[in-house]
Amino acid sequence: MLRPAVSTTICFEDEGAALGVHGPLVIAVISGRHPFSAHAARRAVDEVSRLRKTTHRGALLYAYVMGELAEVPGAEARNILAELPNHMDASVGVHEGSGFRASMIRAVVTGIAMASRARIHPDIVATVPVAAARICARYPTLDEKSVVAAFERVRTAALEGA
């Protein structure tokens, strides 16, 4: 099946973090060793809220990547990020890494998500290709290769912002 080409637009980049849009998909990447600041969290939530009210009224799928070396956001940033589920239809989180630390982080994030009162609970996975497969299963108009490329485009922007 021939799918229409979808480009990736970078909304912002800031010290190891970036936010981009690829069709109905909004992608956040936190990479490197910079802590995800409350300022960046507020920018991300405000941008996702704006997208939901404008171009993404019909569907907004949120995906994020926490690089293997990325620091977990601080309490203030986490409180701000807790607003995100109010704006999305589905969510996939990638916590990269194959070691014990990465596995433990995925388990803790999954547990927190399951215990939360949010109406949206993210699928937590270890790699971008697995996330792309889950996204494309939900939104078959998207192509897995283009979704993986979109993740990498946003990752590049995050690294350039570092």
DSSP file (Angstrom, degrees, kcal/mol; ACC not computed):
  #  RESIDUE AA STRUCTURE BP1 BP2  ACC     N-H-->O    O-->H-N    N-H-->O    O-->H-N    TCO  KAPPA ALPHA  PHI   PSI    X-CA   Y-CA   Z-CA
    1    1 A M              0   0    0      0, 0.0     2,-0.5     0, 0.0     0, 0.0   0.000 360.0 360.0 360.0 133.3    0.0    0.0    0.0
    2    2 A L        -     0   0    0      0, 0.0     0, 0.0     0, 0.0     0, 0.0  -0.736 360.0-162.3 -85.9 123.8    1.3    3.4   -0.9
    3    3 A R        -     0   0    0     -2,-0.5     3,-0.1     1,-0.0     2,-0.1  -0.820  25.0-104.9-106.2 145.8    1.2    5.8    2.0
    4    4 A P        -     0   0    0      0, 0.0     2,-0.1     0, 0.0    -1,-0.0  -0.397  43.6-101.5 -66.0 146.0    1.5    9.6    1.7
    5    5 A A        -     0   0    0     -2,-0.1     2,-0.5   137,-0.1   137,-0.0  -0.450  36.0-160.9 -68.1 137.7    4.8   11.1    2.7
    6    6 A V        -     0   0    0     -2,-0.1     2,-0.2    -3,-0.1    -1,-0.0  -0.988   5.1-150.3-122.7 126.8    4.8   12.6    6.2
    7    7 A S        -     0   0    0     -2,-0.5    16,-0.5   143,-0.0     2,-0.5  -0.501  13.2-124.2 -92.3 165.9    7.5   15.1    7.2
    8    8 A T  E     -A   22   0A   0     -2,-0.2     2,-0.5    14,-0.2    14,-0.2  -0.950  21.5-163.4-112.8 125.7    8.9   15.7   10.7
    9    9 A T  E     -A   21   0A   0     12,-2.5    12,-2.7    -2,-0.5     2,-0.6  -0.921  14.2-137.8-109.9 130.5    8.8   19.2   12.1
   10   10 A I  E     -A   20   0A   0     -2,-0.5    10,-0.3    10,-0.2     3,-0.1  -0.779  15.9-174.0 -87.6 123.4   10.9   20.2   15.1
   11   11 A C  E     -     0   0A   0      8,-3.0     2,-0.3    -2,-0.6     9,-0.2   0.868  65.8 -24.0 -84.6 -41.1    8.9   22.3   17.5
   12   12 A F  E     -A   19   0A   0      7,-1.4     7,-2.4     2,-0.0    -1,-0.3  -0.974  49.2-154.0-164.6 158.8   11.8   23.1   19.8
   13   13 A E  E     +A   18   0A   0     -2,-0.3     2,-0.3     5,-0.2     5,-0.3  -0.994  18.2 170.4-136.6 142.9   15.1   21.9   21.0
   14   14 A D  E >   -A   17   0A   0      3,-3.4     3,-0.9    -2,-0.3   148,-0.1  -0.828  60.1 -38.9-159.9 110.6   16.7   22.7   24.4
   15   15 A E  T 3  S-     0   0    0    146,-1.3   147,-0.3     1,-0.3    22,-0.1   0.843 128.4 -24.8  37.7  66.4   19.8   21.3   26.1
   16   16 A G  T 3  S+     0   0    0    142,-0.9    15,-3.5     1,-0.2     2,-0.3   0.579 123.6  93.7  82.9   9.2   19.5   17.7   25.2
   17   17 A A  E <   +AB  14  30A   0     -3,-0.9    -3,-3.4   141,-0.3     2,-0.3  -0.969  44.3 170.9-132.3 148.8   15.8   17.7   24.7
   18   18 A A  E     -AB  13  29A   0     11,-1.8    11,-2.4    -2,-0.3     2,-0.4  -0.988  18.5-150.7-152.7 156.9   13.6   18.2   21.6
   19   19 A L  E     +AB  12  28A   0     -7,-2.4    -8,-3.0    -2,-0.3    -7,-1.4  -0.999  22.3 171.6-130.7 132.7   10.0   18.0   20.6
   20   20 A G  E     -AB  10  27A   0      7,-2.9     7,-3.0    -2,-0.4     2,-0.4  -0.913  23.7-134.2-138.8 165.5    8.8   17.2   17.0
   21   21 A V  E     +AB   9  26A   0    -12,-2.7   -12,-2.5    -2,-0.3     2,-0.3  -0.972  17.7 174.5-125.0 135.7    5.7   16.3   15.1
   22   22 A H  E >   -AB   8  25A   0      3,-3.2     3,-2.0    -2,-0.4   -14,-0.2  -0.816  67.1 -61.5-139.7  94.0    5.2   13.6   12.5
   23   23 A G  T 3  S-     0   0    0    -16,-0.5    -1,-0.2    -2,-0.3   119,-0.0  -0.460 120.9 -13.4  61.4-131.7    1.6   13.3   11.4
   24   24 A P  T 3  S+     0   0    0      0, 0.0    37,-2.8     0, 0.0     2,-0.5   0.518 121.3  97.6 -77.0  -2.5   -0.6   12.4   14.4
   25   25 A L  E <   -Bc  22  61A   0     -3,-2.0    -3,-3.2    35,-0.2     2,-0.5  -0.748  54.7-166.3 -95.7 128.2    2.6   11.6   16.4
   26   26 A V  E     -Bc  21  62A   0     35,-3.1    37,-3.0    -2,-0.5     2,-0.5  -0.966  15.2-162.5-109.9 125.0    4.3   14.0   18.8
   27   27 A I  E     -Bc  20  63A   0     -7,-3.0    -7,-2.9    -2,-0.5     2,-0.4  -0.924  11.3-172.5-117.0 129.2    7.8   12.9   19.7
   28   28 A A  E     -Bc  19  64A   0     35,-2.5    37,-2.2    -2,-0.5     2,-0.4  -0.960   6.4-168.0-114.9 137.6    9.9   14.1   22.7
   29   29 A V  E     -Bc  18  65A   0    -11,-2.4   -11,-1.8    -2,-0.4     2,-0.5  -0.993   9.4-171.4-127.3 130.6   13.5   13.0   23.1
   30   30 A I  E     +Bc  17  66A   0     35,-3.0    37,-3.1    -2,-0.4     2,-0.3  -0.981  25.2 164.1-117.6 117.0   15.6   13.5   26.2
   31   31 A S    >   +     0   0    0    -15,-3.5     3,-0.6    -2,-0.5    40,-0.1  -0.867  31.7  22.6-133.5 161.7   19.2   12.6   25.4
   32   32 A G  T 3  S-     0   0    0     -2,-0.3    39,-0.3     1,-0.2    35,-0.1  -0.273  99.4 -59.5  78.8-167.4   22.6   13.1   26.9
   33   33 A R  T 3  S+     0   0    0     37,-0.2    -1,-0.2     2,-0.1    37,-0.1   0.243  91.8 117.4-103.1  12.3   23.4   13.8   30.5
   34   34 A H    <   -     0   0    0     -3,-0.6    37,-0.5     1,-0.1     2,-0.2  -0.631  68.7-118.8 -78.9 135.6   21.4   17.1   30.9
   35   35 A P        -     0   0    0      0, 0.0     2,-0.8     0, 0.0    37,-0.1  -0.499  30.2-110.5 -68.6 143.7   18.6   17.0   33.4
   36   36 A F        -     0   0    0     35,-0.4    38,-0.7    -2,-0.2    41,-0.2  -0.675  43.7-139.9 -76.9 111.2   15.2   17.7   31.8
   37   37 A S     >  -     0   0    0     -2,-0.8     4,-2.3   -22,-0.1     5,-0.1  -0.238  16.5-119.8 -76.1 159.2   14.4   21.1   33.2
   38   38 A A  H  > S+     0   0    0      2,-0.2     4,-2.5     1,-0.2     5,-0.2   0.855 116.6  57.5 -61.9 -35.5   11.1   22.3   34.5
   39   39 A H  H  > S+     0   0    0      2,-0.2     4,-2.3     1,-0.2    -1,-0.2   0.933 108.3  44.5 -61.5 -46.6   11.4   25.0   31.8
   40   40 A A  H  > S+     0   0    0      2,-0.2     4,-2.5     1,-0.2    -2,-0.2   0.885 112.1  53.3 -65.5 -38.4   11.7   22.4   29.0
   41   41 A A  H  X S+     0   0    0     -4,-2.3     4,-2.7     2,-0.2     5,-0.2   0.921 109.2  48.4 -61.9 -43.8    8.9   20.4   30.6
   42   42 A R  H  X S+     0   0    0     -4,-2.5     4,-2.8     1,-0.2     5,-0.2   0.920 111.0  50.7 -63.3 -43.5    6.6   23.5   30.5
   43   43 A R  H  X S+     0   0    0     -4,-2.3     4,-2.3     1,-0.2    -1,-0.2   0.922 111.8  48.2 -58.8 -43.9    7.5   24.2   26.9
   44   44 A A  H  X S+     0   0    0     -4,-2.5     4,-2.6     2,-0.2     5,-0.2   0.935 113.7  45.3 -63.9 -47.7    6.7   20.6   26.0
   45   45 A V  H  X S+     0   0    0     -4,-2.7     4,-2.5     1,-0.2    -2,-0.2   0.917 114.0  49.3 -64.3 -42.8    3.3   20.5   27.7
   46   46 A D  H  X S+     0   0    0     -4,-2.8     4,-2.3    -5,-0.2    -1,-0.2   0.901 112.6  47.8 -63.1 -40.2    2.4   23.9   26.3
   47   47 A E  H  X S+     0   0    0     -4,-2.3     4,-2.7    -5,-0.2    -2,-0.2   0.921 112.3  48.1 -67.6 -43.7    3.3   22.8   22.8
   48   48 A V  H  X S+     0   0    0     -4,-2.6     4,-2.4     2,-0.2    -2,-0.2   0.905 112.1  50.7 -63.2 -40.5    1.4   19.6   23.1
   49   49 A S  H  X S+     0   0    0     -4,-2.5     4,-1.7    -5,-0.2    -2,-0.2   0.912 110.9  48.7 -61.5 -43.4   -1.6   21.5   24.5
   50   50 A R  H  X S+     0   0    0     -4,-2.3     4,-1.0     1,-0.2    -2,-0.2   0.925 111.3  49.5 -63.1 -44.6   -1.4   23.9   21.5
   51   51 A L  H ><>S+     0   0    0     -4,-2.7     5,-3.1     1,-0.2     3,-0.7   0.908 108.5  53.5 -61.2 -42.0   -1.2   21.1   19.0
   52   52 A R  H 3<5S+     0   0    0     -4,-2.4    -1,-0.2     1,-0.2    -2,-0.2   0.858 111.0  46.3 -61.7 -35.4   -4.2   19.3   20.6
   53   53 A K  H 3<5S+     0   0    0     -4,-1.7    -1,-0.2    -5,-0.2    -2,-0.2   0.636 128.7  19.5 -81.8 -14.5   -6.3   22.5   20.2
   54   54 A T  T X<5S+     0   0    0     -4,-1.0     3,-0.8    -3,-0.7    -3,-0.2   0.593 132.0   8.3-119.2 -91.4   -5.2   23.1   16.6
   55   55 A T  T 3 5S+     0   0    0      1,-0.2     3,-0.2    -5,-0.2    -3,-0.2   0.654 126.8  49.1 -77.0 -17.7   -3.7   20.6   14.2
   56   56 A H  T 3 < +     0   0    0     -5,-3.1    -1,-0.2    -6,-0.2    -4,-0.1  -0.121  65.3 121.1-117.7  36.4   -4.2   17.5   16.3
   57   57 A R  S <  S+     0   0    0     -3,-0.8    -1,-0.2     1,-0.2     3,-0.1   0.880  80.5  46.0 -64.2 -37.2   -7.8   17.7   17.4
   58   58 A G  S    S-     0   0    0      1,-0.3     2,-0.3    -3,-0.2    -1,-0.2   0.883 129.6  -3.9 -75.7 -40.0   -8.7   14.4   15.8
   59   59 A A        +     0   0    0     -4,-0.1     2,-0.4     2,-0.0    -1,-0.3  -0.959  53.2 179.3-158.2 134.5   -5.7   12.3   17.1
   60   60 A L        -     0   0    0     -2,-0.3    29,-3.3    -3,-0.1    30,-1.0  -0.903   6.2-175.4-140.3 110.8   -2.6   13.0   19.1
   61   61 A L  E     -cd  25  90A   0    -37,-2.8   -35,-3.1    -2,-0.4     2,-0.5  -0.923  13.7-154.6-103.8 126.6   -0.3   10.1   19.9
   62   62 A Y  E     +cd  26  91A   0     28,-2.5    30,-2.1    -2,-0.5     2,-0.4  -0.879  15.5 175.8-106.7 130.4    2.6   11.0   22.2
   63   63 A A  E     -cd  27  92A   0    -37,-3.0   -35,-2.5    -2,-0.5     2,-0.3  -0.987   4.5-173.4-131.0 143.4    5.9    9.2   22.2
   64   64 A Y  E     -cd  28  93A   0     28,-2.0    30,-2.9    -2,-0.4     2,-0.4  -0.968  12.6-151.6-136.0 154.7    9.0    9.9   24.1
   65   65 A V  E     -cd  29  94A   0    -37,-2.2   -35,-3.0    -2,-0.3     2,-0.7  -0.993   1.8-165.1-125.4 126.0   12.5    8.6   24.3
   66   66 A M  E     -cd  30  95A   0     28,-3.3    30,-2.1    -2,-0.4   -35,-0.2  -0.950  27.7-132.0-105.0 111.9   14.7    8.6   27.4
   67   67 A G    >   -     0   0    0    -37,-3.1     3,-1.4    -2,-0.7   -36,-0.0  -0.193  23.2-107.1 -60.0 156.7   18.2    8.0   26.2
   68   68 A E  T 3  S+     0   0    0      1,-0.3    -1,-0.1    27,-0.1   -37,-0.1   0.821 120.6  39.0 -57.1 -33.7   20.1    5.4   28.2
   69   69 A L  T 3  S+     0   0    0      2,-0.1    -1,-0.3    28,-0.0   -38,-0.1   0.430  89.7 119.2 -97.4  -0.1   22.3    8.1   29.8
   70   70 A A    <   -     0   0    0     -3,-1.4     2,-0.2   -40,-0.2   -37,-0.2  -0.376  64.6-120.8 -69.7 143.1   19.5   10.6   30.3
   71   71 A E        -     0   0    0    -37,-0.5   -35,-0.4   -39,-0.3    -1,-0.1  -0.575  28.9-105.7 -80.7 145.6   18.7   11.7   33.9
   72   72 A V        -     0   0    0     -2,-0.2    -1,-0.1     1,-0.1     6,-0.1  -0.499  48.1 -98.4 -66.3 137.1   15.3   11.2   35.2
   73   73 A P        -     0   0    0      0, 0.0   -36,-0.1     0, 0.0    -1,-0.1  -0.219  41.7-109.5 -58.0 148.3   13.4   14.5   35.3
   74   74 A G     >  -     0   0    0    -38,-0.7     4,-2.7    -3,-0.1     5,-0.2  -0.120  36.3 -91.4 -70.9 174.4   13.3   16.3   38.7
   75   75 A A  H  > S+     0   0    0      1,-0.2     4,-2.3     2,-0.2     5,-0.2   0.886 124.8  49.8 -58.0 -44.7   10.2   16.6   40.9
   76   76 A E  H  > S+     0   0    0      1,-0.2     4,-1.7     2,-0.2    -1,-0.2   0.927 113.3  46.0 -63.5 -44.4    9.2   20.0   39.4
   77   77 A A  H  > S+     0   0    0      1,-0.2     4,-2.9     2,-0.2    -2,-0.2   0.905 111.6  52.4 -63.9 -41.8    9.5   18.7   35.8
   78   78 A R  H  X S+     0   0    0     -4,-2.7     4,-1.3     1,-0.2    -2,-0.2   0.893 107.0  52.9 -62.5 -39.5    7.6   15.5   36.6
   79   79 A N  H  < S+     0   0    0     -4,-2.3    -1,-0.2    -5,-0.2    -2,-0.2   0.899 112.4  44.9 -62.5 -39.5    4.8   17.5   38.1
   80   80 A I  H >< S+     0   0    0     -4,-1.7     3,-1.9     1,-0.2     4,-0.2   0.932 110.5  53.4 -68.3 -45.8    4.5   19.6   35.0
   81   81 A L  H >< S+     0   0    0     -4,-2.9     3,-1.8     1,-0.3    -1,-0.2   0.719  90.7  76.9 -63.7 -21.1    4.8   16.5   32.7
   82   82 A A  T 3< S+     0   0    0     -4,-1.3    -1,-0.3     1,-0.3     4,-0.2   0.675  85.2  65.1 -63.2 -15.6    1.9   14.9   34.7
   83   83 A E  T X  S+     0   0    0     -3,-1.9     3,-1.4    -4,-0.2     4,-0.3   0.692  79.9  84.7 -77.1 -19.6   -0.4   17.2   32.6
   84   84 A L  G X  S+     0   0    0     -3,-1.8     3,-2.7     1,-0.3     4,-0.4   0.869  76.6  62.5 -56.0 -45.0    0.5   15.5   29.3
   85   85 A P  G >  S+     0   0    0      0, 0.0     3,-0.8     0, 0.0    -1,-0.3   0.769  92.6  67.6 -56.3 -23.3   -2.0   12.6   29.5
   86   86 A N  G <  S+     0   0    0     -3,-1.4    -2,-0.2     1,-0.2    -3,-0.1   0.680 104.8  43.3 -66.3 -16.4   -4.8   15.2   29.4
   87   87 A H  G <  S+     0   0    0     -3,-2.7     2,-0.3    -4,-0.3    -1,-0.2   0.427 103.0  75.0-110.6  -1.1   -3.9   16.1   25.8
   88   88 A M    <   -     0   0    0     -3,-0.8   -27,-0.2    -4,-0.4     3,-0.1  -0.774  54.4-154.4-122.2 159.8   -3.2   12.7   24.2
   89   89 A D  S    S-     0   0    0    -29,-3.3     2,-0.3     1,-0.4   -28,-0.2   0.692  86.1  -3.7 -96.6 -26.3   -5.1    9.7   22.8
   90   90 A A  E     -d   61   0A   0    -30,-1.0   -28,-2.5    30,-0.1    -1,-0.4  -0.973  64.2-152.6-160.5 162.4   -2.3    7.2   23.3
   91   91 A S  E     -d   62   0A   0     30,-0.3    32,-2.3    -2,-0.3     2,-0.4  -1.000   8.0-171.1-148.6 142.4    1.3    7.1   24.5
   92   92 A V  E     -de  63 123A   0    -30,-2.1   -28,-2.0    -2,-0.3     2,-0.4  -0.999  12.1-162.5-131.1 129.8    4.4    5.1   24.0
   93   93 A G  E     -de  64 124A   0     30,-3.5    32,-3.0    -2,-0.4     2,-0.6  -0.945   3.4-158.3-115.6 133.4    7.6    5.6   26.1
   94   94 A V  E     -de  65 125A   0    -30,-2.9   -28,-3.3    -2,-0.4     2,-0.7  -0.945   8.4-177.3-110.6 118.0   11.0    4.3   25.1
   95   95 A H  E     -d   66   0A   0     30,-2.5   -28,-0.2    -2,-0.6    11,-0.1  -0.914  26.2-146.1-112.6 101.4   13.5    3.9   28.0
   96   96 A E        +     0   0    0    -30,-2.1    31,-0.1    -2,-0.7     2,-0.1  -0.243  46.8  76.4 -74.2 154.0   16.6    2.8   26.1
   97   97 A G        -     0   0    0     29,-0.5    -2,-0.1     1,-0.1   -28,-0.0  -0.285  55.0-135.4 126.0 153.0   19.2    0.5   27.4
   98   98 A S  S    S+     0   0    0     -2,-0.1    -1,-0.1     4,-0.1    -2,-0.0   0.446  71.7  92.0-116.0  -3.3   19.8   -3.2   27.9
   99   99 A G  S  > S-     0   0    0      1,-0.1     4,-2.2     4,-0.0     5,-0.2  -0.129  91.5 -90.1 -86.7-176.3   21.3   -3.3   31.4
  100  100 A F  H  > S+     0   0    0      1,-0.2     4,-2.8     2,-0.2     5,-0.2   0.905 122.9  54.0 -60.6 -45.5   19.8   -3.7   34.9
  101  101 A R  H  > S+     0   0    0      1,-0.2     4,-2.5     2,-0.2    -1,-0.2   0.930 110.7  46.0 -57.1 -48.0   19.4    0.1   35.4
  102  102 A A  H  > S+     0   0    0      1,-0.2     4,-2.4     2,-0.2    -1,-0.2   0.903 113.1  49.5 -64.0 -41.8   17.4    0.4   32.2
  103  103 A S  H  X S+     0   0    0     -4,-2.2     4,-2.2     1,-0.2    -1,-0.2   0.903 111.6  49.3 -63.0 -41.0   15.2   -2.6   32.9
  104  104 A M  H  X S+     0   0    0     -4,-2.8     4,-2.8     2,-0.2    -2,-0.2   0.913 109.5  51.0 -66.2 -42.3   14.5   -1.3   36.4
  105  105 A I  H  X S+     0   0    0     -4,-2.5     4,-2.9    -5,-0.2     5,-0.3   0.931 110.1  49.9 -60.8 -44.8   13.6    2.1   35.1
  106  106 A R  H  X S+     0   0    0     -4,-2.4     4,-2.3     1,-0.2    -1,-0.2   0.908 112.4  48.2 -59.5 -41.6   11.2    0.6   32.6
  107  107 A A  H  X S+     0   0    0     -4,-2.2     4,-2.4     2,-0.2    -2,-0.2   0.919 113.2  46.5 -65.6 -43.8    9.6   -1.5   35.4
  108  108 A V  H  X S+     0   0    0     -4,-2.8     4,-2.7     2,-0.2     5,-0.2   0.930 113.5  48.1 -64.8 -45.4    9.3    1.5   37.8
  109  109 A V  H  X S+     0   0    0     -4,-2.9     4,-2.4     1,-0.2    -2,-0.2   0.903 112.1  50.0 -63.3 -40.5    7.8    3.7   35.0
  110  110 A T  H  X S+     0   0    0     -4,-2.3     4,-2.4    -5,-0.3    -1,-0.2   0.929 111.9  48.3 -62.2 -44.9    5.3    0.9   34.1
  111  111 A G  H  X S+     0   0    0     -4,-2.4     4,-1.8     2,-0.2    -2,-0.2   0.913 111.7  48.5 -62.2 -44.1    4.3    0.5   37.7
  112  112 A I  H  X S+     0   0    0     -4,-2.7     4,-1.1     1,-0.2    -1,-0.2   0.920 111.8  50.2 -62.0 -43.5    3.8    4.2   38.2
  113  113 A A  H  < S+     0   0    0     -4,-2.4     3,-0.4     1,-0.2    -2,-0.2   0.906 110.2  49.8 -62.3 -42.0    1.7    4.4   35.1
  114  114 A M  H  < S+     0   0    0     -4,-2.4    -1,-0.2     1,-0.2    -2,-0.2   0.841 113.2  46.8 -66.1 -32.5   -0.5    1.5   36.1
  115  115 A A  H  < S+     0   0    0     -4,-1.8    -1,-0.2    -5,-0.2    -2,-0.2   0.630  94.0  98.6 -84.6 -14.2   -1.1    3.1   39.5
  116  116 A S  S  < S-     0   0    0     -4,-1.1    -3,-0.0    -3,-0.4     5,-0.0  -0.271  74.4-131.9 -74.9 161.7   -1.9    6.5   38.2
  117  117 A R        +     0   0    0      2,-0.0    -1,-0.1     3,-0.0    -4,-0.1   0.409  65.6 125.9 -90.0   0.7   -5.4    7.9   37.8
  118  118 A A        -     0   0    0     -5,-0.1   -32,-0.0     1,-0.1   -36,-0.0  -0.258  64.1-135.1 -61.5 147.2   -4.6    9.1   34.3
  119  119 A R  S    S+     0   0    0      1,-0.1     2,-0.5   -34,-0.0    -1,-0.1   0.706  92.1  60.5 -76.3 -19.1   -6.9    7.9   31.5
  120  120 A I        -     0   0    0    -30,-0.1    -2,-0.1     2,-0.0   -30,-0.1  -0.944  65.0-172.0-112.8 126.1   -3.9    7.2   29.3
  121  121 A H        -     0   0    0     -2,-0.5   -30,-0.3   -30,-0.1     2,-0.1  -0.976  24.5-126.4-116.1 124.2   -1.2    4.7   30.4
  122  122 A P        -     0   0    0      0, 0.0     2,-0.5     0, 0.0   -30,-0.3  -0.356  11.7-123.8 -71.9 146.6    1.9    4.6   28.2
  123  123 A D  E     -e   92   0A   0    -32,-2.3   -30,-3.5    -2,-0.1     2,-0.5  -0.778  30.7-147.7 -76.8 129.9    3.3    1.4   26.6
  124  124 A I  E     +e   93   0A   0     -2,-0.5     2,-0.2   -32,-0.2   -30,-0.2  -0.919  26.1 165.8-108.2 124.1    6.8    1.2   27.9
  125  125 A V  E     -e   94   0A   0    -32,-3.0   -30,-2.5    -2,-0.5     3,-0.1  -0.784  39.4-129.1-132.1 173.2    9.4   -0.3   25.6
  126  126 A A  S    S+     0   0    0     -2,-0.2   -29,-0.5   -32,-0.2     2,-0.3   0.648  82.5  38.7-101.0 -18.2   13.2   -0.6   25.2
  127  127 A T     >  -     0   0    0    -31,-0.1     4,-1.9     1,-0.1     5,-0.1  -0.946  69.9-124.6-138.2 155.7   13.8    0.4   21.6
  128  128 A V  H  > S+     0   0    0     -2,-0.3     4,-3.0     1,-0.2     5,-0.2   0.904 110.1  56.5 -62.7 -43.8   12.6    2.9   19.0
  129  129 A P  H  > S+     0   0    0      0, 0.0     4,-2.1     0, 0.0    -1,-0.2   0.891 107.7  48.5 -58.4 -37.5   11.8    0.1   16.4
  130  130 A V  H  > S+     0   0    0      2,-0.2     4,-2.1     1,-0.2    -2,-0.2   0.923 112.3  49.1 -66.2 -42.7    9.5   -1.6   18.9
  131  131 A A  H  X S+     0   0    0     -4,-1.9     4,-2.6     1,-0.2    -1,-0.2   0.922 110.0  51.6 -60.1 -44.3    7.8    1.8   19.6
  132  132 A A  H  X S+     0   0    0     -4,-3.0     4,-2.7     1,-0.2    -1,-0.2   0.897 108.2  51.6 -60.8 -41.1    7.4    2.4   15.9
  133  133 A A  H  X S+     0   0    0     -4,-2.1     4,-1.6    -5,-0.2    -1,-0.2   0.910 111.8  46.4 -63.0 -42.0    5.7   -1.0   15.5
  134  134 A R  H  X S+     0   0    0     -4,-2.1     4,-1.3     2,-0.2    -2,-0.2   0.896 113.0  49.7 -67.7 -39.2    3.3   -0.3   18.2
  135  135 A I  H  X S+     0   0    0     -4,-2.6     4,-2.6     1,-0.2     3,-0.3   0.935 111.7  47.5 -63.5 -46.4    2.5    3.2   16.8
  136  136 A C  H  < S+     0   0    0     -4,-2.7    -1,-0.2     1,-0.2    -2,-0.2   0.771 105.9  58.8 -70.9 -25.3    1.9    1.8   13.3
  137  137 A A  H  < S+     0   0    0     -4,-1.6    -1,-0.2    -5,-0.2    -2,-0.2   0.867 114.1  38.3 -66.6 -35.1   -0.3   -0.9   14.7
  138  138 A R  H  < S+     0   0    0     -4,-1.3    -2,-0.2    -3,-0.3    -1,-0.2   0.839 129.0  32.2 -82.9 -35.3   -2.5    1.8   16.1
  139  139 A Y    ><  +     0   0    0     -4,-2.6     3,-2.4    -5,-0.1    -1,-0.3  -0.748  67.5 179.3-123.4  81.4   -2.2    4.2   13.2
  140  140 A P  T 3  S+     0   0    0      0, 0.0    -1,-0.1     0, 0.0    -4,-0.1   0.599  74.3  74.1 -64.9  -9.4   -1.8    2.1   10.0
  141  141 A T  T 3  S+     0   0    0     -3,-0.1     2,-0.2     2,-0.1    -5,-0.1   0.691  86.7  79.5 -73.8 -16.0   -1.6    5.2    7.9
  142  142 A L  S <  S-     0   0    0     -3,-2.4     2,-0.4    -6,-0.2  -137,-0.1  -0.636  79.5-133.0 -90.3 151.6    2.0    5.7    9.3
  143  143 A D     >  -     0   0    0     -2,-0.2     4,-2.3     1,-0.1     5,-0.2  -0.878   9.6-135.7-105.5 133.3    4.9    3.8    7.9
  144  144 A E  H  > S+     0   0    0     -2,-0.4     4,-2.7     1,-0.2     5,-0.2   0.889 104.8  51.5 -56.8 -42.9    7.3    2.1   10.4
  145  145 A K  H  > S+     0   0    0      1,-0.2     4,-2.3     2,-0.2    -1,-0.2   0.911 111.6  46.7 -62.8 -41.0   10.4    3.3    8.5
  146  146 A S  H  > S+     0   0    0      2,-0.2     4,-2.0     1,-0.2    -1,-0.2   0.853 111.7  51.6 -70.6 -32.1    9.2    6.9    8.5
  147  147 A V  H  X S+     0   0    0     -4,-2.3     4,-2.3     2,-0.2    -2,-0.2   0.926 110.4  47.9 -69.0 -43.9    8.3    6.7   12.2
  148  148 A V  H  X S+     0   0    0     -4,-2.7     4,-2.2     1,-0.2    -2,-0.2   0.926 112.1  50.5 -59.7 -43.6   11.8    5.4   13.1
  149  149 A A  H  X S+     0   0    0     -4,-2.3     4,-2.2    -5,-0.2    -1,-0.2   0.872 108.2  53.1 -61.9 -37.0   13.3    8.2   10.9
  150  150 A A  H  X S+     0   0    0     -4,-2.0     4,-2.3     2,-0.2     5,-0.2   0.918 107.5  50.5 -64.7 -43.6   11.1   10.7   12.7
  151  151 A F  H  X S+     0   0    0     -4,-2.3     4,-2.5     1,-0.2    -2,-0.2   0.933 112.3  47.4 -57.5 -45.5   12.4    9.5   16.1
  152  152 A E  H  X S+     0   0    0     -4,-2.2     4,-2.4     2,-0.2    -2,-0.2   0.850 108.6  54.6 -67.7 -33.8   16.0    9.9   14.8
  153  153 A R  H  X S+     0   0    0     -4,-2.2     4,-1.8     2,-0.2    -1,-0.2   0.918 112.0  43.9 -63.6 -43.3   15.3   13.3   13.4
  154  154 A V  H  X S+     0   0    0     -4,-2.3     4,-2.3     2,-0.2    -2,-0.2   0.877 111.8  53.7 -70.2 -37.0   14.0   14.5   16.8
  155  155 A R  H  X S+     0   0    0     -4,-2.5     4,-2.4    -5,-0.2    -2,-0.2   0.918 107.5  51.3 -61.7 -42.4   17.0   12.8   18.6
  156  156 A T  H  X S+     0   0    0     -4,-2.4     4,-2.3     1,-0.2    -2,-0.2   0.912 109.5  50.0 -60.5 -43.0   19.4   14.6   16.3
  157  157 A A  H  X S+     0   0    0     -4,-1.8     4,-1.7     2,-0.2    -1,-0.2   0.894 109.7  51.4 -63.1 -39.3   17.7   17.9   17.2
  158  158 A A  H  < S+     0   0    0     -4,-2.3  -142,-0.9     1,-0.2     4,-0.5   0.917 111.3  47.1 -63.7 -42.5   18.0   17.1   20.9
  159  159 A L  H >< S+     0   0    0     -4,-2.4     3,-0.7     1,-0.2    -1,-0.2   0.859 110.4  52.2 -68.8 -34.6   21.7   16.3   20.5
  160  160 A E  H 3< S+     0   0    0     -4,-2.3    -1,-0.2     1,-0.2    -2,-0.2   0.816 107.4  53.5 -68.8 -29.6   22.2   19.6   18.6
  161  161 A G  T 3<        0   0    0     -4,-1.7  -146,-1.3     1,-0.2    -1,-0.2   0.571 360.0 360.0 -79.6  -9.0   20.5   21.5   21.4
  162  162 A A    <         0   0    0     -3,-0.7    -1,-0.2    -4,-0.5    -2,-0.1   0.485 360.0 360.0 -71.8 360.0   22.8   20.0   24.0
